[in-house]
Amino acid sequence: MALSPSSLQRSLLALAAAAALATLAACGGGADAPSEGAVKFVAQMRALAVQAEVAAPVNPTAAAVASTAAGAGLTTSVTADMLLDWVEYKFASLFPKLAVQRFPAVVYAGVTYNARAYTGPWGTRYIGITPDGRIFGLGDFTNNLLQAFDTIAFWAAQVDADRCAVTPSSCVGTATPPAGPLNDCTLPAAQALATGSRFLATYAITGSFTGQLSLDALVQGAGTFEGQNAIKVLSKSETSIVNQGITVSSKNDSVSYEQDGGGGFTRSLGDEASVSTGGVTVPGVGTVGGSVSTVKTVFTPSELNVEFSIQPGQSIKKNSSLVSTVDGRVLPLVSSSTTYAFVAREQITVRGRNYSTCRYTETENSGGSTSTNWYIVNRGALARSETTTTISGKTETQLTELVQGSYNGTPL
């Protein structure tokens, strides 16, 4: 959708990821690549597990453990992936999702292990599970000594109790309904999805990294996506950031598929994108090559922009789940829960320009980040955004400000 914040928000997430890669490169993170470290990690896991097996044999078929959801009387199967997802939810500051690398099938000595690595200023943290369900961790949180953390069976009841928070889609089979009629903080779908509508914007980013983002969104017209009729919106975004003296550039060419959801709301089905990142030269380290990826995202279920159904002083919790395919490889379902609060209507000045806005706070319920966003009334475009993220006790704030923008040739 031309004026939905979704295109911009995804570009900002890509920007943050690029910044994280630049930070990692600047810190010399390539010395022991996480993929190589994962093999070393599971080798230690195997050695310790074998020692334990000799002392007390364990049934090797216990890869998935049956458990009972607390208070619900519902029997479920807790898998290694479910346990690892729960760890990211329960201990978000130790194992941040933005830093994760998944190794669901690390083979060592003929045995397959499920491991994940989290690389950042702390180095690399590992957590993994043996085929018989034993859990191990390694990193600064264990003083860099391999440590056992019981078994899937031990944690299964807690994983089941938190499953709705970890994976909202497992409990909510339909999209979040609107809390009321569409407010005036965005455009009604009939206008926003009108063929030929075009949104242009340039944003400046300051904080732990600095840079610029440009966005060009054009409503192309009718199309189909996953067997459904939709409206295609072409979006092109370019970013250039400087982080610790290193410049990183990226481009994102995408097509999002939208529908008129009724009542003025817009329903998002998913998108297809080509994402490219330029090469980075790090003094004293070398050159990190660029990359090009094709990404397809399918919302399951489709999403309504219900955040624009609340009034000042109200809030709404929106559950989202999606499946992504990257370069032909289907990734596991990703679910999230975000609370949107409409704080107030405000007149603000951004870089010398005055805007009538709706101020929202948007909080990831898993503890990942909190954003304060100012949406331009009757447009839905961001005039200003402040995002605060806390990782390992360190809090960083990024400020994104509209430099200039237009809708169908009229300045915002």
N, C-alpha and C positions, 0 to 999 in steps of 0.2 A: 504494500500500500504506500502511496507516494509520501504521505505525511505521518505514517505510523512511526513511532520511535524505534520499532524493532530493527529496521535496517541500520540505523545509526548505532543502536546498542550493540548489535553483533559486530559492527566495525570497531567499536571501542573495545570489545572483548578481544578481537583479533589483534588490536593495537597493544593491549596489555600483554598478550601472549608473546608478541614480537619483542616487547620490552624485556620480558622475563628471559627470553633466549639471549638477548644482548647482554643482560646482567650475568647470565651463566657463562657466556663466552668470555666476558671481561674477567671473571673470577677464575678462568682456566678450567672450567668444568669439563673439558674434553679429556682430561688426563686419564680418568678411569670412567669410561662411558657407562651409564646405568645398565645398558644391555650386557656389557661384559661383567659389571659388578653383580648383576642378577645371577649369572652362572656361578660366580664365586660364592654368592650368598647361599644358593640352594645346595652347593657342595658342602658347605658347613652345616646346613640344615640336615642333609642326608647323614653326615657323620654323627651328629648328635642324636638324630632319630634312630639310627642303627644301634647306638649305644643303649638308648632307652629300650629299644625293642628286645635287645639281649636280656636286659634286666627284667622287663615286664612286657611280654608279647601283646600286641594290639591287633585287632581284626583289621586287615588292610583294605577291606571293602567299605569301610565307614567313610566314604568320601562325602556323602550327604547324610545328615543326621536328622531323624524325625524328632519333632518337638511340638509342644502344645502352646499356642498363643495365650499369654497371660489373660485370664478372665474371659476368654472368648470360647474356649472349648474347641478350637479349630486346629486340627493337625496339619502342619506344613513341613516342608523339607527345606532345611537351611543348608545352602550350598556354600562352597568356598567364596564364590563371588558375592553372595549375599552378606557373608561375614565381613569381607573386605570393604564392601560398600558401607556397611554399618560402622566400621572403624573410621572411615572418612567422615561420616556424620557425627559420631560420638566424640571423636578427637580431631576436630577440624583444624585446629591450630598446629597439631603435630603432623597431620597427613592431609594437607590442602589439595583439593581436587584440581586446582589450576596447575599444580606442579606434578601431577601424577603421570607415570609411564606404566602401562599395564604389560605384564608378561604372564599371560594365563597358561602358557604351555612351555615352560622352561624344562628342557629334557637334560637330565644329568644321570650318567651311568644307567641309561635305559629306563629311568623313572621320570614321570612328568610332574612338575610342581607348578603351583599358582602363586605368582609373586607380583608385587608392585613396588615401584621406586618413586621417591619424592625428592627432587633435587632443588636446592636453593642455597641461600647464604650459609645455611647450616651444614652444607655438604650434601650427602645422599642418605636418606633413610629408607630402609627396606622393611617390608612386612610380607610374610609368605606362609603358605600352608602346604603341608605334605599330603600325599595321596590318602593317608589314613586320618586326616583331619587335625593334625597337630599344628599349632601356630607359633611362628618364630618372628623375632624382630631384631634389627641391627641398625645402629646409627648413634648419633649423639645422645638420643634418649635412653640408650642402654650402655653409655660410656664406650661405645664401639665394640662391645662384647656381645656375641650371639646370646639371645635370651629367649626362653620358652614362655609362652603366654597361654598355657592350658590348651584346650581343644575346642573344636566347633561345638561339641556336645555341651561343654561347660558354659559357653556364651549363648547357646541357641535360644533360651527363653527370653533373654534381653533383646536379641536380634528380632525375634518374632514380635515382642512387645512394641518395638520402635518401627516396625516395618512400614506403617502408614506415613511416618515422618520421613523415613529414608527413601521410600518409593511410593509417593502419593498415588500413582496410577494403579498400584495393586489394590487400593482401597476405594478409589474413585473412578468409576467406569465412564463417567460423562464429563464434559467440560464444565468449568465453574460457571454457574448462571449469573447474569447481571444482578446487582443489588437494587437497581432502579433504572429509570430511563437514562439515555445517553446525556452526559453533561456537556457544557460548552467548552471543555478543555481541548477538544479535538474536532476534526471534521466528520460529519456524517458519512457513512460508507458511500452513499450515492454520489457525493462530491469527490471524496478522496479517490474513488475508483473510476472516475469518469475518464474515458479514453482520451489520451493526449495531455492529461494533467502532469505537470512537471514540478519537481521540488529540487532546488539547487541550494547548497549550503557549504560554507567553509568554517571550520572550527579550529580554535587554538587550544592546545593542551599544555598545561603546566603542572609541576609537582615533582615527584621523584624522577620522572622523565618528561621531556618537553617535545613538542612537535606540532604538526598540523594534519588535519583530516579534511578531505573534500568529499562531498556526496552529491550524486546526480541520480535522481529517481524519476522514472518516466512510466506512466501507465500505458502499456502497449495495447491491451485489448483482450479478447477472449482466448482461452486456451484450455488445456486439460492437464490434470495432475492426479496420478494414482486412480485413474478411472472416473474422476469427478470434473465437472465443468468448473472453470475458475477464470479469474482475471489475472493476466500476467503483468507483473511490475518489474521493469528492468532497473537495476541499481548498479552504479559504478562508484566505488570508493577507492581513494588513494590516501595512504598515510606515509608520513615521514617523521621519524622520531629520533631524538638524540638521548642516549642513556649511558652515563658514565663515559662520555666522550665518544661513543660509538653511534654511528648513524645507521638506522635500519629503515628500509622502505618496503611497502607492501601494496598490493592491489587486490581488490575483490570485485569480480564481475559476477553478479548473481541475477537470477530470475526468481521472484517469490510469487506464490500462487494464493490468491485471496478470493473471498466470496463476500457478498452482502449478507450479513448474518441476521438481518431484520432489526427493526427498531433503531436503525442508524449504526449498529455495531458492525465491525468488520471481523470476519472469520479467516484465520490464517491456516492454510493446509500444510505448507512446507516451502522449501526452496531448493534450488540447484545453483551451485557456485563454482567458479574457478578462482582459486586463491594462490597468489604468487608472492614470494618474498625474495628480495634482492640479497645478494651475497654481502657478507660482513667481514671487514678486515680488522682484526684485533691486534694492536701493537704488542709484540712480544709473544703472541700466541700463534698467529697465522690467519688464514682466510677460512671462514665458514661459508660454504656454498649456499646459493639460493635454492629455492624449491618451488614447485608448482603442483598443486593438488586439486582434484575435483571432489566436491563435497555435495551430497544430497541429504537433506533433512526432511523428515516426515513427522509432523506432530500427531501423536496418538493419545487422546483424540485431538481433533482440530481445536484451535484456540480462538476465543472471542476476546476482544480488548475490553474486558469487563472492568479493568481499572478505571475506565472513564464512565462508570455507572454510579460512582459515589459522590457525596457532597462534602464540603469542608467539615472537618471533625469526624468523618467516617473513615473506615478502613475495610479492606476486603483481602482475603487470602486466596491466592490463585495457584492452583496446582498445574504443573506442566510436565509432560513426558514426550520424549522424542527419540527417534531412531535415526542415526546418521550412517551414511555409507561414504567412506573415504577411499578414493582411488579403487573402487570396486570391492572394498572390504567392509562388511557390515559390522558396526560396533554395537556393544551391548546397549540396551535401553537405558537412557539417562532421564531421571526424574528430578524435579525440583519443586520447591514450594516457596512462594514469595508473598510477603504481606505489603500491600500498597495502602498508604495513608494519605488522604487529601488534607493537607495541613491548613492551607489558606489561599486566598486569592491575593496576589501581590503585584504592585508596580515595581519593576526593577530596571536598573540601568546596567547594560552589559557593553563594555567597550564603547561608551559614548552614545549608545542607542537605548531608547526607552521601550519597554515591552510590558503589556498586560499579561500576567501569567497565572497559572495554577501551580502552587508549590506542593510537590508530593515527596514523601519518603518511601523508599522501596528497600525492603530488608529481606535478604535471603535467609530463610528460616533454618538452614543448616549452619549458619554462622559465618558464611563466606565473606559477605560484604554488605555495606549499607550505602545507598545513594540518595542524595537529595536532588531532585530534578525540578526545573522550572519549565513547564510546557506553555507555549504561547497560546492564548485563548483563541478559539475558533480556527486553530491551525494544527495543534498537536505536535509541532516541531519543538525541539529542545532549544531554549535560549541559553541555559546554563545547567551544568551538572557537576556535582561534587560526589566522588566515590571514595569511600573509606574502606580499606582492607587491612585486616590484622592477620599476620602470619608469624607464628613462633614469638608472639608477644610484641612484635614490631608493627606499629600502625602507620600506614601511608595513605595520603590523600591526593587524589588527582582531580584537577579542575579542568573542565571542558567548557569553553565559551564560544558562542556564535559570533563570528567576525562579520559575516554578511550572508544573506540568504534571500531567496525569492520563491514565490509560488505562482506559477503561470505568468511569470514576468513581473509580478507585483512584489516589491520588497516586503519582507516579513516585518 
